Amino acid sequence: MPVREPGAQPRRRPSQAASQRRLAGGAVWIAVVGFLLAGVVAVNVAVLRLNLRLDDLGQERAQLRADNARLSARLASAAATLRIQELAIAKLGLVSAEGSGTTYVQLRPPAR
């Protein structure tokens, strides 16, 4: 049996209520940490979904740019001079002017 010093208080065992409070406090911390981890996971899932959407939009943008380039080339070829001449002849019956009916104006050189 251990010998006590005179005037020393006997060592008390923690009461059952105190140990239950400690246990409940630990459970609260575990719940808080679990809740925070669930929040981190939810944020990561949201970021992943946004990244997937951003990738889809990037692909759509690239496709639209390719379509615009194709349409621009098509418009340029439709506006080409030769094509316009062919359409004028075929649809409107227009003909090119002959060289013999063309006259040129001779300009005098400027006076010095």
C-alpha positions in Angstrom: 0.0 0.0 0.0 1.4 3.4 -0.9 2.4 5.8 1.8 0.8 9.2 1.7 2.6 12.4 2.7 1.1 14.2 5.6 -1.3 17.0 4.5 -1.5 15.7 0.9 -4.9 15.3 -0.6 -5.8 11.8 -1.7 -5.7 11.4 -5.5 -9.3 11.4 -6.9 -10.4 9.3 -9.7 -12.2 11.3 -12.4 -15.9 11.1 -11.9 -18.0 9.3 -14.4 -19.7 12.5 -15.4 -16.3 14.1 -16.3 -15.3 11.1 -18.4 -18.7 11.2 -20.2 -18.2 14.9 -20.9 -14.8 14.2 -22.4 -16.2 11.4 -24.5 -19.1 13.6 -25.7 -16.6 16.4 -26.5 -14.5 14.0 -28.6 -17.6 12.8 -30.4 -18.5 16.5 -31.2 -15.0 17.1 -32.6 -15.2 14.0 -34.7 -18.6 15.1 -36.1 -17.2 18.6 -36.8 -14.2 17.2 -38.6 -16.4 14.8 -40.6 -18.7 17.7 -41.5 -15.7 19.7 -42.7 -14.4 16.8 -44.7 -17.8 16.3 -46.4 -17.7 20.0 -47.3 -14.3 19.7 -48.9 -15.5 16.7 -50.9 -18.6 18.6 -52.0 -16.5 21.5 -53.2 -14.1 19.2 -55.1 -17.1 17.5 -56.8 -18.4 21.0 -57.8 -15.0 22.0 -59.2 -14.8 18.8 -61.1 -18.3 19.4 -62.7 -17.3 22.9 -63.6 -14.1 21.7 -65.2 -16.0 19.2 -67.3 -18.4 21.9 -68.4 -15.5 24.2 -69.2 -14.0 21.4 -71.3 -17.3 20.9 -73.2 -17.5 24.6 -73.8 -13.9 24.7 -75.1 -14.7 22.0 -77.5 -17.9 23.7 -78.6 -15.9 27.0 -79.1 -13.3 25.2 -81.2 -16.1 23.7 -83.4 -17.8 27.1 -83.8 -14.5 28.6 -84.9 -14.0 25.9 -87.4 -17.5 26.4 -88.7 -17.0 30.2 -88.9 -13.7 29.6 -90.9 -15.5 27.2 -93.3 -18.4 29.7 -93.8 -16.0 32.5 -94.3 -14.1 30.6 -97.0 -17.4 29.7 -98.6 -18.5 33.3 -98.6 -15.1 34.4 -100.1 -15.5 31.8 -102.9 -19.1 32.9 -103.5 -17.9 36.5 -103.9 -15.1 35.7 -106.3 -15.0 37.7 -109.5 -15.1 34.7 -111.8 -18.1 33.3 -110.1 -19.9 36.6 -110.3 -19.2 36.9 -114.0 -20.4 33.4 -114.6 -23.6 34.1 -112.7 -24.1 37.4 -114.6 -23.8 35.6 -118.0 -25.9 32.6 -117.0 -28.7 34.2 -115.1 -28.8 37.8 -116.4 -27.5 37.3 -120.0 -24.8 40.0 -119.5 -21.6 39.9 -121.6 -18.2 41.4 -121.1 -17.3 44.6 -123.1 -15.2 44.0 -126.2 -11.8 45.6 -126.4 -12.6 47.5 -129.7 -15.4 49.4 -128.0 -13.2 50.6 -125.2 -11.5 54.0 -125.4 -8.8 55.4 -123.2 -8.3 59.0 -122.1 -4.8 60.3 -122.4 -3.9 62.7 -119.6 -1.3 65.4 -120.2 1.7 65.3 -117.9 1.4 68.1 -115.3 3.0 71.4 -116.3 6.4 72.2 -114.7 
